[in-house]
Amino acid sequence: MKQEKVIVIDFGGQYNQLVARRVRECNVYCEIYSYRTELAQIKAMDPKGIILTGGPNSCYEADSPTYTRELFELGIPVLGLCYGAQLMTHVLGGKVEKAPVREFGETEVTVDTNCPLFEGVPEKTICWMSHNDFISRPAPGFEVAAHTKDCPVAAAQNAAQKLYLIQFHPEVLHTKEGSRMLRNFVRGICGCAGSWRMDSFVENSIQEIKNKVGNGKVLCALSGGVDSSVAAVMMAKAIGEQLTCVFVDHGLLRKNEGDEVEEVFGPDGPYRLNFIRVNAQERFYAKLAGVEEPEQKRKIIGEEFIRVFEEEAKKIGAVDFLVQGTIYPDVVESGLGGESAVIKSHHNVGGLPACVDFKEIIEPLRSLFKDEVRKAGLELGIPEKLVFRQPFPGPGLGIRIIGEVTADKVRIVQDADAIYREEIAKAGLDKSIGQYFAALTNMRSVGVMGDERTYDYAVALRAVNTIDFMTAEAAEIPFAVLQTVMGRIINEVKGVNRVVYDLTSKPPGTIEFE
């Protein structure tokens, strides 16, 4: 699919996927590549613009990630962010050194509104700083375009060469005008038309699936979650009866969810899909017995999923392709996108076993963020109640149970989560909170119930607001609602005597517990 593209060159920072996300908000397609990507490959992609990301290193150290000077001589607009800004300066002859005052957090920045990056931005604006080094002398040909109290070069430009740099992070929501700055770069400086739309993505994806599959048979790993549901309907529209959806009930689903998935996607549901339900609860519990380490749990669940799918494929006969609802955050957090560190292995990405008995794995949503997946679902005609249902991870309650997974622990977290979701809906908060769920900690504590001593588990309640699921803030749930949830869980769920509420944002935490 030929389309205008901006590429992000990744130097290892944890905000880097957000850069691509913000560019896409400008209706410009964007992909992330490692700084190890050859210059010839970048030229062959014919990008309209290049963005260099942040990173944890000091650009003046010998073993730090770098790029050749030729990148800045292609005539393609380049924007350096944080480490990318310092690297551009260093490579082009400026000076970067340890900052006398480290800047971190929300900082007032004074910008030159004549710089095209800051068109429409107030002269004084709040931006997110996060750096130990600073640009003490801009490279030849650059002029300063922004500063702070402690940072003399918060932005600079070489307009003649179409080179721009920003010391802060415009991609995070804490930078008030960050989206406008990135839009000024991709739509203004790079001249992108902004023609990337979800309707064209869906249309082109369906055609690409048809071309790839041909007359082959396809098995779709259907969990009933948003991602796999959208992937299944997209595949069904592309190849119809060639598709068989296999739903594996691994015993780690929310309360009654297996029956709900079958009702929607089974033979009597609205989509009339070829549907197989595999009840594999005991099989998964046996594999997880005694396992406490989160990454090991994810990999066990991922491998066992694949083995079940392989077995079902043999029953169907001659299945060529496996379809998964992998999305872009899964790829990034599993350490497979750019240079970012592994945050956690997603069961359908980093959790895949080395040997898979399918000709190819198809991931039609691999390049999309969660909100883009929902837009694709609406384009496919999937009802809003399914598209906007609460996200649920593929490993399920296995990563919402801290420590070893047992059938009894699953029962506890299922019942607690059902109560939590019911009370959130009663309070009318279910449409305004991005994601909410109950998790079972491995902490046991002393309590008193009915004048008797108890020694039971603590349940943690989690609720966050997020746009892209790459950053998130804890939701403010009314205290009365939390009290009601607490009271019901302790009184109705055997084995629980304490309820806590998690206030952690992402970063530094993740949305899920493991």
Secondary structure, 3 states (H helix, E strand, C coil): CCCCEEEEEECCCCCHHHHHHHHHHCCCEEEEEECCCCHHHHHHHCCCEEEECCCCCCCCCCCCCCCCHHHHHCCCCEEEECHHHHHHHHHCCCEEEEEEEEEEEEEEEEECCCCHHHCCCCCEEEEEEEEEEEEEECCCCCEEEEECCCCCCCEEEEHHHCEEEECCCCCCCCCCCHHHHHHHHHHHHCCCCCCCCHHHHHHHHHHHHHHHHCCCEEEEECCCCHHHHHHHHHHHHHHHHHEEEEEEECCCCCCCHHHHHHHHHCCCCCCCCEEEEEECHHHHHHHHCCCCCHHHHHHHHHHHHHHHHHHHHHHHCCEEEEECCCCHHHHHHCCCCCCCCCCCCCCCCCCCCCCCCCCEEECCCCCCCHHHHHHHHHHCCCCHHHHCCCCCCCCHHHHCECCCCCHHHHHHHHHHHHHHHHHHHHCCCCCCCCEEEEEEEEEEEEEEECCEEEEEEEEEEEEEECCCCCCEEECCCCHHHHHHHHHHHHHHCCCEEEEEECCCCECCCCCCCC
